[in-house]
Amino acid sequence: MKIPPSRIALTIAAAALAIAVGVFVRGFIGPSEGVSPTSEPATPAGVIGGPFTLVDHDGRTVTDVDFRDRHLLVFFGYTYCPDVCPTTLTTIADALDLLGEDADRLAPLFVTIDPARDTAEHMRDYVAYFHPAIIGLSGSREQIADVARAYRVFFAEVREDGADADDYLMDHSTIVYLMDEDGRFVVHFSGSTHAEDMAATIRKYL
């Protein structure tokens, strides 16, 4: 995917904003170091997560209830993200492979925070590049705002003056959440977590 040159400047601006985002996120879920296999949940159950209604990458309306038979691995991002999102999705994909058959007990969800550009078709092609088990979720701006609020996720559009309407970046939280079969928060991972540690921690709670 070709990134317009003007996005280089936007990336620098987004990086500066990320510092403030980190402080915001830590206020809800504690330090964002990588989670080791022996780590305990940093946040009480019930503080993170909640009901949602979104559209999957096949165009079907889904709710949190549709995933009640599996643990959830939830990550918020967008397909035009130049760095953090593809890196984190690669880590998730590698962790799924390391889990082997245990991965069948997990629903990895990639929730876009850029519904204007991330259509169901675009999401389907994007997540398939990383792993066939990853489910892309989109929805209206209101639906995305609601689920992001429930998961304490920050996101904001970063646009350069005079840029084209579809030429912008999205600054956002980079936490990956593990939720249990009842949709309750279990533990979180930072963007620096290695696939091996992620897989080991997930297996501990399955």
N, C-alpha and C positions, 0 to 999 in steps of 0.2 A: 504494500500500500504506500503510495508516494505521499510524502508530507510536504505541503507548500513551504517555501523558504521562510515566509513570514512567521511560521510557527516556531522557529528557533528562538526569536525574541520572546515569544509567548511562553516558551518552556522555561526561560530564565525567570520570567515573572511568576510563573507557577511554582517554581522551586522556592522563591522567597515566601510566597503565600503558604507553602507547605509547613514552614516553621510554626506559623500561627495555628495551622490545622492540627499539628501534632500536640500542641498544648491543649487545644480544644478537646481532642479525642481522649487524651490521657485523663482529663477531668472526669470522664465517664467510665473508662475501663482500666485505668491504671497504666503503668509503664508498658511500652510496646516492644520490649525485647522479644527475640525469638523464643517460642515456647518449647521447652525440653520435654521429653517423655514423662518426666516426673512432676511437671508443673500442675498446679491446682488452678481452678477457675479464678479469674481476677475480679469477677463481677457476680453478685448474687443473681440466681435465676429469677427471671421476671423483669429485670431491668433492661435487657437487650432482647429485641425481637417482638413478634406479635402477629396477629392476623394480617394477611395481604391478599389482594386480588390483582394478578398481572396476566400478561400474555406470553406464552412460551414461543420459542423460535419456529414452531410449526404453525403459529397463528391461533392456538387454542387458549382459551381462558383457563387459568389455573389459580388455585388458592393454596394457602398453607396446608389445608386439610388433605390435599391431594398427595402430600409427601409424608403423611403421618406414619407410614410403615418403615421409614428410613431416617437416619440422621441427616442433617443438612450441613453442607459446607458452603457458606454464603460469602460471596465477594462482590463488591460494587465497583464498577468501572465503566469504560466505554470503548468501542471498537477503534476509534481514531486515536486512542492514547498511544503516544510514541515510545513509551518505555515501561513504566510501572505495571500496567495491565498485562501486556504480553509476557513480561517476566514472571509475574505472580501466577498467571494461568499456566505457564510452563511448569512452575513448581507444583501446582495443584495436579496437573496431568502426570507428572513424575511420581507424586505421592500416590495417586490412584493406581498406577502400575505397580508400585511397591506393595500396595495393600493386596494385590491379587484378587482372590474371590471375595475377600472382605469388603472390597470396594462396591460390591453389589448391595451392601447395606447402607450405602451413602448416596445422597442426591447432591451433586455439586452444582450450585446455582450461580450464574454470572448475571447480576442485575445491572442493567445499564443506568447511568445517571445522565444519559444524553438521548432521550427518546425521540427527539426531533430528527436525528440522523440514523439512529439504530433501529431500523425497521426489523420485523420478524425475519424476513429473507436475509437481510444483511447479517443479523445476529446468527442465523443458522450456519451460514458459510464461515463466519468468523470462529465460532466455538468449535466447529468440526475440525478446524486446522489444528487445534490443541489436543482434543480428546473426544471421542464419540459419546462419552458419558456426561459431559458438561452440558447443562441446560441453560440456554440464553433466555433471559426474561426482560420484557419491556412493558410499556403501558403508557397511559396518559401522563402528562406532567404532574397532575394531582396524585395519581397512583404512585408514581415514583417518589414524589415528595413525602407521601405518607409512609411508605415502607422504609425510606431512608431515615425518616424521623424515628421510626420504631427501633431501628438498628443503630441509632445514634451516629449516623453517617453524615459527614459534612461534604457538600459539593457546591461549586460555584463556577460560573462561566468566566473564562479569562480571554478577553478579546482585545486585539490591537486596534487603535484608532484608524478608521478608514478601511478596515479589513472587510472582505466579502462576507455575506451573511452566513455562509457555512464554513468560514475559516476562523476557528477558535479552538481553544483547549478547554478542558474541564479540570479544575483543581478538585481533588477529592481525597477522602480518607482511604487508607490502604490496608485496613484490617481485614483479615479473613476470619469468619466466625464459624465455630462448630456448635450446632444445635442438636438437642436430642430428639427422639422420636415424637415427643409431645411439643416440639417447637420451643423448648426452653434452652437458654444459653448454657453452654458447657465450658468452653475455653476459646481463646482467640489466638491468632498467629499474626505476626508482623510480616512486612514484605521481605524482611531479611531471613526469615525462617527457611532452613534447608528442607528439601523434600523428605529426606530420611527422618528428620525430627518430626515433621508434620505427620508422616505416615505412622510413626511409632506412637505419637500422642493420640491420633485418631483411633488406632487399634485398641488403645487402653480403654477408651470409652465406649466402644461398640459392644 
